[in-house]
Amino acid sequence: MLQLHYFPGNASLIVHIVLEEIGVPFELKWVDREQAAHKAADYLALNPNGLIPVLVDDHPRGGDGAPLVLYETAAIALHLADTHSAAALLPALGTRERAHAYKWLLWLTNTVQAALIVYFYPERWADDAAAIAQVKAHAEAKIGTMLDQLDAEFARHRGPWLLGTGFSLVDPYAFVLCRWTRGFGCPARERAHLKSWLERMLARPATQKALAQEGLAAPWF
């Protein structure tokens, strides 16, 4: 069985939604960040970076037959899409649509998520209070331009999902990152096309189930 090590509302929520979309049995393993469980020796044995999520796939797939242990949210999402192709969470291999899926996935994880980490943890990049506040303000402004880019993409293709007409794993990824902006001065929901898409994401049973299982409450985004 698949096992997802998670903390409510973290990047693990992306994987949680993907798992619900796939519809296969899986086990949730709560990692208590507030008690630094993600820095404990047993967790570091799974992910030496001490970050959430981790996916354990105990179905042997070659190698020595040992369970597959994966970290990095994008890698986990790609693995799940590849091993559960019936869910159609990625366009066909070798197509233009697949290339765009890679583009958006890597942009979300390497650009948007990276900037959000700066926003939420500005003390990692500055020491005094004034500098910390400045780093946070600059990060919020930078993320704002990224949200504008997402909004413009929906305005361009007029489709219901980030890739256009077809739902894919980039939608849960973008949904969770947009959700993290809900405390911004101008959050994702303030952009017309993003608001409509966020509402469509929230209406999906998989999203609703994941939010409920993690005990998350409104505001959703």
Secondary structure as a PSIPRED ss2 file (coil, helix, strand):
# PSIPRED VFORMAT (PSIPRED V4.0)

   1 M C   1.000  0.000  0.000
   2 L E   0.000  0.000  1.000
   3 Q E   0.000  0.000  1.000
   4 L E   0.000  0.000  1.000
   5 H E   0.000  0.000  1.000
   6 Y E   0.000  0.000  1.000
   7 F C   1.000  0.000  0.000
   8 P C   1.000  0.000  0.000
   9 G C   1.000  0.000  0.000
  10 N C   1.000  0.000  0.000
  11 A C   1.000  0.000  0.000
  12 S H   0.000  1.000  0.000
  13 L H   0.000  1.000  0.000
  14 I H   0.000  1.000  0.000
  15 V H   0.000  1.000  0.000
  16 H H   0.000  1.000  0.000
  17 I H   0.000  1.000  0.000
  18 V H   0.000  1.000  0.000
  19 L H   0.000  1.000  0.000
  20 E H   0.000  1.000  0.000
  21 E H   0.000  1.000  0.000
  22 I H   0.000  1.000  0.000
  23 G C   1.000  0.000  0.000
  24 V C   1.000  0.000  0.000
  25 P C   1.000  0.000  0.000
  26 F E   0.000  0.000  1.000
  27 E E   0.000  0.000  1.000
  28 L E   0.000  0.000  1.000
  29 K E   0.000  0.000  1.000
  30 W E   0.000  0.000  1.000
  31 V C   1.000  0.000  0.000
  32 D C   1.000  0.000  0.000
  33 R H   0.000  1.000  0.000
  34 E H   0.000  1.000  0.000
  35 Q H   0.000  1.000  0.000
  36 A C   1.000  0.000  0.000
  37 A H   0.000  1.000  0.000
  38 H H   0.000  1.000  0.000
  39 K H   0.000  1.000  0.000
  40 A C   1.000  0.000  0.000
  41 A H   0.000  1.000  0.000
  42 D H   0.000  1.000  0.000
  43 Y H   0.000  1.000  0.000
  44 L H   0.000  1.000  0.000
  45 A C   1.000  0.000  0.000
  46 L C   1.000  0.000  0.000
  47 N C   1.000  0.000  0.000
  48 P C   1.000  0.000  0.000
  49 N C   1.000  0.000  0.000
  50 G C   1.000  0.000  0.000
  51 L C   1.000  0.000  0.000
  52 I C   1.000  0.000  0.000
  53 P C   1.000  0.000  0.000
  54 V E   0.000  0.000  1.000
  55 L E   0.000  0.000  1.000
  56 V E   0.000  0.000  1.000
  57 D E   0.000  0.000  1.000
  58 D C   1.000  0.000  0.000
  59 H C   1.000  0.000  0.000
  60 P C   1.000  0.000  0.000
  61 R C   1.000  0.000  0.000
  62 G C   1.000  0.000  0.000
  63 G C   1.000  0.000  0.000
  64 D C   1.000  0.000  0.000
  65 G C   1.000  0.000  0.000
  66 A C   1.000  0.000  0.000
  67 P C   1.000  0.000  0.000
  68 L E   0.000  0.000  1.000
  69 V E   0.000  0.000  1.000
  70 L E   0.000  0.000  1.000
  71 Y E   0.000  0.000  1.000
  72 E C   1.000  0.000  0.000
  73 T H   0.000  1.000  0.000
  74 A H   0.000  1.000  0.000
  75 A H   0.000  1.000  0.000
  76 I H   0.000  1.000  0.000
  77 A H   0.000  1.000  0.000
  78 L H   0.000  1.000  0.000
  79 H H   0.000  1.000  0.000
  80 L H   0.000  1.000  0.000
  81 A H   0.000  1.000  0.000
  82 D H   0.000  1.000  0.000
  83 T H   0.000  1.000  0.000
  84 H C   1.000  0.000  0.000
  85 S H   0.000  1.000  0.000
  86 A H   0.000  1.000  0.000
  87 A H   0.000  1.000  0.000
  88 A C   1.000  0.000  0.000
  89 L C   1.000  0.000  0.000
  90 L C   1.000  0.000  0.000
  91 P C   1.000  0.000  0.000
  92 A C   1.000  0.000  0.000
  93 L C   1.000  0.000  0.000
  94 G C   1.000  0.000  0.000
  95 T C   1.000  0.000  0.000
  96 R H   0.000  1.000  0.000
  97 E H   0.000  1.000  0.000
  98 R H   0.000  1.000  0.000
  99 A H   0.000  1.000  0.000
 100 H H   0.000  1.000  0.000
 101 A H   0.000  1.000  0.000
 102 Y H   0.000  1.000  0.000
 103 K H   0.000  1.000  0.000
 104 W H   0.000  1.000  0.000
 105 L H   0.000  1.000  0.000
 106 L H   0.000  1.000  0.000
 107 W H   0.000  1.000  0.000
 108 L H   0.000  1.000  0.000
 109 T H   0.000  1.000  0.000
 110 N H   0.000  1.000  0.000
 111 T H   0.000  1.000  0.000
 112 V H   0.000  1.000  0.000
 113 Q H   0.000  1.000  0.000
 114 A H   0.000  1.000  0.000
 115 A H   0.000  1.000  0.000
 116 L H   0.000  1.000  0.000
 117 I H   0.000  1.000  0.000
 118 V H   0.000  1.000  0.000
 119 Y H   0.000  1.000  0.000
 120 F H   0.000  1.000  0.000
 121 Y C   1.000  0.000  0.000
 122 P H   0.000  1.000  0.000
 123 E H   0.000  1.000  0.000
 124 R H   0.000  1.000  0.000
 125 W C   1.000  0.000  0.000
 126 A C   1.000  0.000  0.000
 127 D C   1.000  0.000  0.000
 128 D C   1.000  0.000  0.000
 129 A H   0.000  1.000  0.000
 130 A H   0.000  1.000  0.000
 131 A H   0.000  1.000  0.000
 132 I H   0.000  1.000  0.000
 133 A H   0.000  1.000  0.000
 134 Q H   0.000  1.000  0.000
 135 V H   0.000  1.000  0.000
 136 K H   0.000  1.000  0.000
 137 A H   0.000  1.000  0.000
 138 H H   0.000  1.000  0.000
 139 A H   0.000  1.000  0.000
 140 E H   0.000  1.000  0.000
 141 A H   0.000  1.000  0.000
 142 K H   0.000  1.000  0.000
 143 I H   0.000  1.000  0.000
 144 G H   0.000  1.000  0.000
 145 T H   0.000  1.000  0.000
 146 M H   0.000  1.000  0.000
 147 L H   0.000  1.000  0.000
 148 D H   0.000  1.000  0.000
 149 Q H   0.000  1.000  0.000
 150 L H   0.000  1.000  0.000
 151 D H   0.000  1.000  0.000
 152 A H   0.000  1.000  0.000
 153 E H   0.000  1.000  0.000
 154 F H   0.000  1.000  0.000
 155 A H   0.000  1.000  0.000
 156 R H   0.000  1.000  0.000
 157 H H   0.000  1.000  0.000
 158 R C   1.000  0.000  0.000
 159 G C   1.000  0.000  0.000
 160 P C   1.000  0.000  0.000
 161 W E   0.000  0.000  1.000
 162 L C   1.000  0.000  0.000
 163 L C   1.000  0.000  0.000
 164 G E   0.000  0.000  1.000
 165 T C   1.000  0.000  0.000
 166 G C   1.000  0.000  0.000
 167 F C   1.000  0.000  0.000
 168 S C   1.000  0.000  0.000
 169 L C   1.000  0.000  0.000
 170 V H   0.000  1.000  0.000
 171 D H   0.000  1.000  0.000
 172 P H   0.000  1.000  0.000
 173 Y H   0.000  1.000  0.000
 174 A H   0.000  1.000  0.000
 175 F H   0.000  1.000  0.000
 176 V H   0.000  1.000  0.000
 177 L H   0.000  1.000  0.000
 178 C H   0.000  1.000  0.000
 179 R H   0.000  1.000  0.000
 180 W C   1.000  0.000  0.000
 181 T C   1.000  0.000  0.000
 182 R C   1.000  0.000  0.000
 183 G C   1.000  0.000  0.000
 184 F C   1.000  0.000  0.000
 185 G C   1.000  0.000  0.000
 186 C C   1.000  0.000  0.000
 187 P C   1.000  0.000  0.000
 188 A H   0.000  1.000  0.000
 189 R H   0.000  1.000  0.000
 190 E H   0.000  1.000  0.000
 191 R C   1.000  0.000  0.000
 192 A H   0.000  1.000  0.000
 193 H H   0.000  1.000  0.000
 194 L H   0.000  1.000  0.000
 195 K H   0.000  1.000  0.000
 196 S H   0.000  1.000  0.000
 197 W H   0.000  1.000  0.000
 198 L H   0.000  1.000  0.000
 199 E H   0.000  1.000  0.000
 200 R H   0.000  1.000  0.000
 201 M H   0.000  1.000  0.000
 202 L H   0.000  1.000  0.000
 203 A H   0.000  1.000  0.000
 204 R C   1.000  0.000  0.000
 205 P H   0.000  1.000  0.000
 206 A H   0.000  1.000  0.000
 207 T H   0.000  1.000  0.000
 208 Q H   0.000  1.000  0.000
 209 K H   0.000  1.000  0.000
 210 A H   0.000  1.000  0.000
 211 L H   0.000  1.000  0.000
 212 A H   0.000  1.000  0.000
 213 Q H   0.000  1.000  0.000
 214 E C   1.000  0.000  0.000
 215 G C   1.000  0.000  0.000
 216 L C   1.000  0.000  0.000
 217 A C   1.000  0.000  0.000
 218 A C   1.000  0.000  0.000
 219 P C   1.000  0.000  0.000
 220 W C   1.000  0.000  0.000
 221 F C   1.000  0.000  0.000
